[in-house]
Amino acid sequence: MSKLFDPIQIRELTIPNRVWMSPMCTYSAPVGTGMPTDFHQAHYAARAAGGVGLVMVEATGVSPVAPISPVDLGLWADEQVEPFSRITAAIRAGGAVPAVQLAHAGRKASTSAPWEGGDYVAPENNGWETIGPSALAFPGLPAPHELTISEIAEVVQQFADAAVRADKAGFDVVEIHAAHGYLLHNFLSPISNKRTDAYGGPLENRARIVLEVIEAIRQVWPAEKPVFMRISTTDWVEENPHDDRDSWTLEQSKQLALWAAAHGVDLIDASSGGLDVVPIPRERNYQTAKAAELRANTNVLVAAVGRIDDAETAHDLIESDQADAVFLGRPLLKDPSWANHAALSLGATPRYVRQYDYVL
């Protein structure tokens, strides 16, 4: 047997196993609407039926200027709730927990789908002006509008309003996206945040908007339901001896995790990078080792992600207490039933839906 397939309880929610589907953008909403389609429902339902314990729906914009692209999902309007409710019902019918990542892409927003080049989409072509803590551009994109104090408060409220809609749509978990060079990560990292007011400078100021978002969501999100947060544990600048810029580091991530937990975050989804174009290590555990160190030094629940593509690696991370769960991306795109196949290989019981179970 493998602890990988043991349930885990977070608050009053029981998740049937520790193999979870990572949020992965599919760039498949009708332009500018944020609306899920039949594709999204089938996509997520298939992974639920394939045995994962939790399905994290892709980065979902909290405002019309929050998505990465004009064809990403959103929860900024009440009419978006009903199509999302069909997705949560399909995930639950497959035996998994429905979760959604609430996101604001910040200075990396308004770009085309990757298969269309991923270039900036101008306002006259269904794009928009991007926003950030400072008017500093991500390489290859235009400089964002620097947010005012009142505009920061509006963003915080947008996250809370999206969480209300997520609850109405039937999601059991919301994840705050504070990673990969998007808006909240822009505030955290000194590379992209050059403010001199209450939202810039020392760590407690750069983390202020993140903690405000957590508090705002916790005020409207049911107390019995968990809140996750995805962070980049490092900008990967600290690892480069030829780059002496102040950046976001693992040590700062440890402090943020402690603050976040004190404000109501139940699990840290530990990713890395995305803030700038820098070299990424080639080692298989380049990211999971950071997750393990974060967990060991904070006593906060941590999910590991990155290059976890076989059952033994996932099993070892959980059995050795390096992580409490694993998020899988590409392996689940290649094989929607990866979790059930992994359960069989590790001597655990696969979770077939009843329509398949009586045959298999």
C-alpha positions, 0 to 999 in steps of 0.5 A: 500500500501507499500513503499516496492513496490515503485520504487527507482531511483539510478543515472539514473537507476529505480529499480521497487521495494525494494525487491532484491535477495541477491548474493548466490553462487550456486557452479555450474560452470564447474570446473575452467572455471567460466562459467555460465550454463543453471542452472544459467540462469533458477535460476536467471530468476525464481526470476526475474519472481517472482517479485523481483526488482533487481537480484544480481548474485552470487559472481563472481571472478575477476581473476582465483584465486578469486573464493571461489571454482573452480566451482564458476562464474568468469568475468576474461576472455572475453569469459565469457561475452557472457554466462553472457549476456544470464543471464542479458537478462533473468533477464530483461525479467522477469522485474528485474534489472540485477546486479552482485557481483564482488569478490575476496575470498582472503585467503578463496578461493580455497575450495570445495563446501559446500556439499563436505565439504568446505575444501581447494582444493590444486593446484594439484586438480584444486585449487590454492595458496590463497592471502591476505594482510598478511600471516595469515590463516583463521582457518582450511585453509592454510596461504595465500601468502602476496601480494606485492605492485605491486600485490595489484595494479594488483588486483585493475586492475582485479576488473576494468577489470571485471567491463568492462566485466560486462557492456558488458554483460548487467549488470546495477549494479556492487557490490564490495564484501568487506565483509565476510572475503574475500580479501577486508575485509581481508585488512579492518580488523586488525585481518587479516591485519598486514601490516606496509606499506601504506596498513596496520595500521590506518584505512585510510591505511587499507581502501586504496585498497577498495577506489582504487577499487572503483575509478578504477571501476568508471573510466570504469563503466558508470556514469549513472549506480550505484555501490553498495558495500557489507560490513561486518558492524562488525567482531562481536569481538567488541560484545564479552567481552572475546575477546579484539582483534582489529577488524573491527567495526561498527564505522569503517564501518560508516567511510568507508561508507562515504569515499566510497560514496565520491568515487562513491559508491551509496549504502551500502549492509550491512551484517556482520561477516565472518572474523573469527570464532566467535559467532553470535547473535541469535536475529532476528535483529542482522544484520538489526539493524546494517544496520539501524544504518549505514543508520542513521549515514551516510545518505548513501543509505543502503540495509539490509540483514539477517533473513528477511523472512516475508513480515511484517519485510521487510515492517517495515524496509522500512517504518521506514526508517531503510533501503532503500531496503532489500536483501533476500536469503533463502526465495527466494530459498524456494519460487521464487515468494516470492516478488509477494506473499508479494505484495499481502499480503501487498495490493500492486500490484504483478509484474507478467510477461505477460505470467502469468498475463493474467491467474492470 
